[in-house]
Amino acid sequence: MLLRLYIRIIFSEVKAQFNELLIEQIPIILYCCTISLRDFISGGFVPSKHIVVIGAGIAGLTAAFRLQQAGHSVQVLESDAKVGGRMITIHWQGLAIDPGAEFVTGADKLLLDLTRQLNIEDKLIHYSEQQTGFNVSVMRGGTVHTVNFMSIPSYLGWTGVSLGARLSMLKLLPHMLRAGRVNVYTPEEGPGDDSITMEKFFYEKINGEMFEYWCQPTMDVFCGYTVDDLSARMLLMLFGSYLNQKLYTFEGGIGFFPETLASKLAVTLNATARRIDLLSDGSGATVYYVVDGRPEKVDCEAVVLAVPGDAVLELFESPPASWQAFFRKVRFTRVGIVYHLLEGDDPALDEGGIMFPRQEPWQLSALGWKRRPDGRVLAMSDLKAHLYDPTLSDDGLKKVITEEVERAVPQFAGKIKDQMVFRWRRKVPAYPPGLLTALKTFKQNPHEGPVYFCGDYLAGPNTGAALASGWFCAEKIQQFSL
């Protein structure tokens, strides 16, 4: 009897203390519940999935990183021996070289945000704290004329074209302003005619001379575009979004960024995807791949395809009709670059850059050079896009380009000590007339899930757009997971 009374007294005291503690903790409990509900609604709290990302370019790495942040198990497969895609840094003769993307711009807000998340803002290098863009020279009639590539005001005083051509740039401004109001990563929504080429647009609306000595060489040099590779709409989106922007790179080369991102992820290199089989109920897929000659497979609940758009269809036995309609239209530009290592004290070798318009009697598209801290000079050059033959041997390419280089800058003669050829089978996606219209149709009904897509061909021909496509792809998977 006494024992029962004692137990009841103890229990009453414990219960009272517990109730008092519970009352004190109610605000905290309610706050935590609010946080959990808010995260769930926003997509921050979702059931964990095993997701395979195929492709470790900047689009795939970004998608993988964002999905991992959301709590998913992510496996990245990369067919190459290194990550980065076209955002890479290679090393030759003790020199760091960026053969693909060479800079990012101030317009690439998501990329700059990700540098902050990775705590590598201190590794960003401004090309110039004071200057927007950079200076290049255009060859005309055997004379080079210098202009700031990314500054419209610079062209108004440029001696490379007539006064009438310079003033015609004022007609371009309204088109650029309209394009600048559209999200840079949704070019299919932009203004401008997607049924005509950039050449037709410039000749009819702006000025033919300005096209030949500014627009055409610029698009050839930086993207490997021929005059038929870009529609008027895509051209205006590029100009409206990226002209007059600050330029940045990273210490040690542009490849530092994707390498840092990859270090946070589980990436398997030399892993080539061969086939993707979808489960009949749409709940997942099986990815078949080869690692160093060894066949492997992995089951997953979602697949992110971050491969070039023209390589998508071959991974499926029966791809949907909407995929076939769009992906058969995707293609990329091709470029063969020759790098030169020079030695010599001539001041003419210190630094320079020349673009060669198609109207001028040169096979070269571009020639650039700069003296390095150790006194050696690194130069790069390539052929005009419409003249480049990917079947030409490395020795044949070196021969043609060396003759052109020494004709353009005689001080190169006898100073070239070594050369290297670097080829891009896929440099950047082409956006010929009709492609953005097809892209808009595809995005309206992409038939995604459990397969999702990301890549520059969906957003624009640059690293910032590729990264954004990976970012948005991860968000889409999060939304579909709710």
N, C-alpha and C positions, 0 to 999 in steps of 0.2 A: 504494500500500500504506500509506504513512505517512498519506496523506489519509484513507483509510477508518478507520484506527486512531484518528486524531484525532476524526473524526466520531462514532465509537462511544463514545469517552471523554466528549465533550461531551454526547451523547444520554443517557448513563448518569447524568451529573451532573444534567441537567435533569429526567430521570425521577425521580431520588431526591428532588430539591427539590419536584417536583410531588406525589409521594406524601406527603411530609412535610406539605405545605400542605393536601392533601386530608384527611389524618388530623386536622389541627387544625380543619378546617372541618366535620367530620362532625356535631358537636353542633348547629351552626348550621343545616346542611342538614336534619337531622332535625327541628329545631324548626320551620323554615319549612314542611316537609312536613306537620307536625302542624297548623299553623295553617291551611294550605290545605284539608286534609281536614276539619278542624273547621268551617271556613266553608262548605264544600260541603255537609256534612251539615246544618248549621243553615239553609241556604238563602241564605247570604251570598255564595256563588260559584255563579252560574248563567249559562247562555248569555244574552247580551244580546238583548233583543227591542225591536222598535219598537212602542210602545204609545200608543194614542190615548185620552185622557181627555175625555169629553164632559160639560162642566159644571164651572165654576170657583167653585162654592160651597166651603165649608170641607171638605166630604167629598171632592170631586174634587181639590182642591188638596193635601190630605193624602195621598191615594192617589198622586198624581203625584210629590210630593216624596219619599215613601218608596220608590217604584219607581226614581226617579232616583238616590237614594242607593245602591240595589242595583246600579247600573250600566246600567240600561236607558235607551234613547232614548225620551223621553216628549214628546208633543205634546198640549197642552190647548186645547180649543175651547170658547169661551164665547159664548152668543148675545147676552148683554147688553153694554153699553158699559163695564162695570166688573166686577171680580171680587168675590167675597164672598157672593153669594146673599143670604140674610137677615142675614148678619153684615157689615153695611155701615155706613159713616158718610157722611151727605150734608151739604151746606152750604147754608144759606139765611139771607139777611140777615146774613152774616158769622158765623153761629153753626153749630157742629158738632152734628149730630143723629144719633142711632142709632135709626132707625125700626123696626128688627126686633129682633134680640138686643140686650139692653142690658147684660148681665153674663154672666160665667162663674162657676162655683162651685168650691169646694175639692174637690168630688167628681169633677171632670173631670181625673183624674190624667194621662191621655195628652195632653190639651191643655196642661197645665202643663209636662209633660215636653218637649213640642215648643217651648214658649217658651224653655226652657233650651238646646235644640239650636240655636235661631235666635239665641241670645245677646240676647234682648230681655226678660229677667226684670226689668230695671230700668225697663221701660215699664209693668209691671203696677201698677195702682192698687187698693189695698184700699178698699172702700167705708167701712170703719171698722176700725182695728186692734183695737179693743176689742169692737165689737158684731158679733153674728151677725145677718145679714138686715138689714131696714130697716123703718121705721115707716110704716104707712098708716092711713088713717081710713076707716071704713065708715059710710055713711049709713043711719040707721034712725029713722023717725018725725021727720024734719026735723033730727035731731041727728047730729053725727059722733062716732064713737067710735074712738079710736086704739089700734092694736095692732101688735106687731112681726110682720110677715108670715111670717118664716121661723123663728120661735121658739115651740115648743110651750108652754114655761112662761109666755110672755107672755099666752097665751090664758086661762090659769087665773085671771088677775086682770082680764080684759077686761070692760068694762061694756056692751058692745054686745049681749050675749046674757044669758039667765037663768043662774042658778047651776047649774041642772040641765044646761043645754047645755054649760057650761064643764066640769063634772065628767065629762060624757060623753066628753071628749077622752081620758080615761084608758082608755076601751074601745078607742080607736084604736091605742094604743101597741103591744099585742101583734101586731096586724096589720102595723104598720110595722116592728117588729123582725124579723119573718119575712121581709118584703120586703127589708129591708136586708141580709140574708145572701146575696141573689142578685146576680150580676153586674149592675150597673146598665145595661149595654149589651145584655143579653139579656132584655128584659122578658117575652118569651114564656115564659120558664122560671119566672116569678115565681109566688107564691101568689095566692090570690084567685080569685074567680069571673069568668071572661071572658065569661059568658053574660048578665050583667046590667049595667045602667048604674051609674055612680057614684051617681046619685040614689037608685036602689033600694037599693044597698048601705048608704048613709048612713041612709036612713029605716028600714031593717030592722035594722041592726046597731049604729048609733052614735046619731044624734040628728038629727031633721029640721030643727030650728032651726039647729043648727050647720052643716048643709049649706047652708041658705038664706043665712046671713049670714057664712059663711067660705069653705066649699068652692066653692060655685057662683060667687060673684063673683071669687074668686081665679082660677079656671080660665077665666072669661070675660075678665078683664082681661089676663092674661098670655099666653093662647093663643087667645083667640077661640072657646072651646069652648061649645057649648050643652050641655044636660044629657044629650043622647043621644050626644055625640061621644067619650065616654070610658067604657071599661068599668071595673068595680071593680078588676080586676087591674092595669090600667095606672095607675089612680089611686094604688093602694097602692105600686106601684113608684116613682112620682114622689115621693110623700111619704116613703117609706122611704129613698130615696137622697139627696134634696136638701134636706129640712128640716134646720134647725140647721147649715147650711153657711156658710162665709165666702163673700163675694161679691167679685168683682174685675172691673175693666175695664182699658182701656189708655189711656195718654196720647194725646190727640188723637181718641179715640173707638174703639169696638170694631172698626171697619174696619181699623185699623192692623195687626191680626194677619193676616188673609188677604192684605192688600196686601203685607206683608213676605214671606209665604210665596210669593206669586205672583212676586215679584221674583227668586226663585231658579229660575224655571221658564220654559219657552217657551210663552207663552199667546197665542192669537189671539182678540181680542175681536170682537164683532159677527159671529161665526161660528155659524150655525144649522145643526145637523145635520138632514138631511132623510130619509136612509135608510141602513140598514146591511145589507149583503149578506154572508152568511156563506159561506166556502168550503166546498165539499161534503165535503172531508176533515177539516173542523174545525180546520185549521191556521192560520186567520186570517180576516180580514174586510176589506171595502172600505167606507169611510165616505164618503158623499156629503154635502156641506155647501155652504152659501152664505155668502160673505163680502162684505158691502157690496153685495149684489145679484149678485155674480159666482160662478157655480157652480164648485166644486172637488171633488176626491176624493183620498183617501189610502188606500193599502194598509197594513195593519198585521197584526201577529201576535196582538194582543189589544186589546180595547176595554173601557174602564171606563165604565159608564153612571152618571154622577153627576147625573142629571136627576131631576125629581120623579117619583115612582112612577107617577102617573097619565098621564105622558107617554111611558112606555116602549114600549107596544105599537104605537103609531103609527109607530115607526121600523123595523118589520119587516114583511115581506110575509106570512110565515107563522110567527108566534111559537109556541113549544111550548105544549102544553095546560097545563102546570104554570105557565107564565108568565101565561097568560090567566086561569087560575083565581085567581091571587093579585092580579095588578096591576089587575084590574077592580074589586077591592074597595078599592083605595087612593084616598083623597081627602084634601083639605086644607081648613082653615078659611079664611075670607075676612074682611078687615078694611079699613075706611076710616078713616084718622086725620086729624084736623084740628089743625094747629099754629097757635098764636096768638102774635103778638108784641105785648106790652103795654108801655106807658110810664106811670109814675106812682110817687109816693113812698109810697103807703099801705103800712104795715107788713104788712097782710093779704096783700099780693102778694109778700112775700119768699119764701115757700116753703109748699107744701101739696100734699096728695094725697088724693083721695076715691074710693072704690069704691062703686058703686051696685048693690045686690042686685036680682035680678029681682022680688022681692016688693014693692019700693018703687016709688012712682009717678014714675019717671024713665026717660027714654029713654037717658040716658048709661050707659055701662059704667064709664068712668073719667075723671077729670080730675086732672091733675098740673101743677104750676107751680113755677118757681124763678127767683129773680133772678140774673142773670149779672153778672160783674165790672164790665161797663160800665154797670150800672144798669138795663138793660132786663130785661124778664121774658119768659121762654119758657114757654108752656103747651102741653099736648097733651091731646086728648080724643077719644073714639070712642063709637059707639053700642053698645048691648047686642048680643051676637052674633045673637040670634034676631030682632032688629029691623033689622039692617043689610041694605040693599038695594043690591047692586053696580050696579044700573042707574040709581040716583039720581045726578043730575048733581053736579058739584063745588059749584056755587052752591047747589043744594038741600040738600046735606049740610052746608055751612057754615051755612045759615040755621037748620036744625033744631038743630044742635049749639050755635050761638051763643045761641039762646034758652034752652037748657037750662043752659049755662055761666053766663049772667048771672043765672039764677034760683038756681043753687046758690051762687054767690059774687057777690053784688051789686056788690062792688068792681071787678069786671071791666067793668061797664057804662061805656061811653065811653072806656075805656082801650086797647081793641084797635086797633092801628094797621095790622096786616097779618095775613093768614091764608094757609096753604098746605095743600092736601089731598095726602095720600100714601096710596096703596092697595096692599094686598097681595092679589093674586089667589090666592096660595097662601101662607098665613102659616106654619102648622105642620101636620103630618099629624094627622088624626083617628084615634083608636083606639076605635071603637065596639065594642060586644059582638061577639065572634067574630073580630075582626081579628087579635088576637095568636095565636089558635088557627090561623088561616090562615097567619100568618107562620111559626109553628113548622113547619107542614107544608111550606111553601115552602123553608125553610132546610135541611130534611132531604134535599131533592133539588131544588136550584135549577137544574139543567141549565146550569151555568156553564162557560165555556171554548168559544170564545175571548172570549165576552162575560161580563163580571163586573159586579156591581151594588154601589153604595154610596149612602147617603143617610139622612137622619133617619128616614124611614118604616121603616127596618130596625132602628133602635136606640132611638129616643126623640125627643120633640119639643123638642130643645134643641141648642145648638151643640156641646156636649161629646159628645153621642151621635152627631151627624152626623160629627164629626171621627173618632171611634172607628170608625165604619163604614168610612171611607176607609182608616184604619190597617189594619183587619182585611182589607179587600179586597186591599191590597197584599201582605199576608202570604200570602193564599190564592194569588195569582198566583205568588209566589215558590215556594210548595210545589208547585204544579202544573208549574212550570218544571223541577223536578229530574228 
